[in-house]
Amino acid sequence: MQVWHFSEMAYHPAWEELGNSLRNVVPSRVYDPVVGADLYHRYLDEWALCDELGINIMVNEHHTTATCATSVCTIPMAILARETKKVRLLCLGMPIANRMDAVRVAEEYAMLDVISRGRVEMGFVKGAPFEVSPANSNPATLMERFWEAHDLILKALTTHDGPFNWEGEHFQYRQVNVWPRPYQTPHPPVWMTVASPGSAEAVGKKGYVIASLNTGYARTPTIFDAYRKGAEAGGHKPTKDRFGYLALVGVGETEEEGRRRAHQILDYSRTTPRAAAQFWFPPGYTANEVTAQRLQNPGPLKIPLRDGGEFTMQTGSVDEFVNAGIAFAGTPDTVFEQIKDFNDHVGGIGHLLMMGQGGHLSHDDTVANLTLFSREVLPRLREL
Amino acid sequence: METIDLAGVQLDLDVQGSGPPMLYLHPEHYAHLHAPFVDRLAERWTLYAPRHPGFDGRTPPSDFRRVDDLAYLYLDLLDHLGLESVALLGASFGGWIALEMAVRSSARLKALGLIAPLGVKFGGRSARGFTDLSALPEADAAHCLFAGPTPDHAIFSDAEMIAVARDRQYLAYYAWKPYLHNPALARWLHRVAAPVHLLWGAQDGYADPALGGALAERMPAARLEILPGAGHYPQIERPDDTLAALAAGPCATVAPNSGD
């Protein structure tokens, strides 16, 4: 199992002031760039440390939010492409249906791949529903734009004999000719996030790596099964290295210390739903049956527990998140056992996307969390 | 309800009533709340009421995705039905389609009735032409649309609720960006040759009634009538006043098949 450290570069100093709405409509006057600069450097230092610890790096992006100050995913990627030397760099990812210039995406990925000497993993994501408003992308045609962008970017990265023409529904270029070409051949590995069996099956048909984010014991097995079905239909072997899973990890010298770290990191999960209700269901983004139900019965996001029951995402405890399979917390032994249990439950994961920093977890705690994990847990995960 | 095939598009068409012909183009939201108004139109007119592709539950052909396509479809429909001297009535999104039809050809039109039409934006790049309902809390968005009590989703059936979601989906499909308007439409409004009757709810918080005045100025034979006590859908909130206004205006002076 490979491990990746992920942080959203949260601007947590504003959380209290902003209250229950952390996205889309929040004024940037609550952002202090001096504090923000320190935070950016701090988070980058933590990622750079991963190069020494043997933990790969994952970045993402969100927009107009205090939960995630990475608004341009390729910027930290670019810094880390030069600052690190060994570990792989996953961008998960690039919201290609919300990016109006797909050729620019190909250029950014290609340049990153060359600078990093072939260490880039190329994520393409649909993007969360609340990303539609900042991008002003049409939610009713989002997925057709996603797949057209995907086709164009891959063609742009793998065409090396001069310009080609692209006049699609959503993107038009008459002379596509991306320089540089990527370092890896034919192109950096492709990852996609999935949130339902339907999307997992579609990605399975392509044979790409999937990342299932915080889907826990209850939802992950059906998602992975759907991927396997799609992979077989597409003539691909659904080997373990095709399966990624994102969870929060707090590890400590004692149970209390590990759980305290997890508790702080979990503020990532607790703040994620803090977006005004109207941004959760852009028209056509979700199946109309689901939107209809949510419009009629708006309520807080619930997460299913392993053995039945559910809890509220915004207020969940460490115990609840651990029970659900969304957090792994405790001493290295406990955390290893929890990961192993989850791994067995879902039929094997090849990549643990580990949120090793989140919320108010301090720099020192983050360094300790990552260091202890790399020393005591990581070597044992390689066996899984 | 009949389904006809028009230019490769399956189109649901409701025909009812008697009297001079009227083509009615429905707005974006709340089909079932409009049903009483539609029935009453059929008391005075022979009413042709199609359901816009997509809003009907079908996926439109992949090359059918612009309001222009809807305009050409309904111009084809008028040809197909062989109607002359038609009163064309469009509400909101339907009003936009009606405007797109009228600037292309007013040949079969006797009059154009427009209830708070979308489709045209005046004002600069920082001015909002239409309230961005999708950025507002559900209750605030509803208050932009209605002067009085707003629809209670709790009493909608499952099918009506799914229709709410689908209507929003297809409004986005056709009109997400540019938001609810065609930047090229304003400069061609002088081509609307038929008499135009603009009706607007005084408390419309979605499309400001001032837009009605600006539209009336751009069209050769247009007048604006403001309906008190109504928001964006006077046909739901003030059906009697809306019908009385239409009955007293150019849409009602159409002689059946007069050919003019």
Interface residues (C-beta under 8 A of the other chain):
Chain A: N24 V25 S133 N136 N138 P139 A140 T141 E169 A276 A277 Q278 F279 F281 P282 P283 G284 N288 E289 T291 A292 Q293 L295 Q296 P298
Chain B: S62 R65 S134 A135 L136 P137 E138 A141 H153 A154 F156 D158 M161 I162 V164 A165 R166 R168 Q169 Y170 L171 A172 Y173 W176 K177
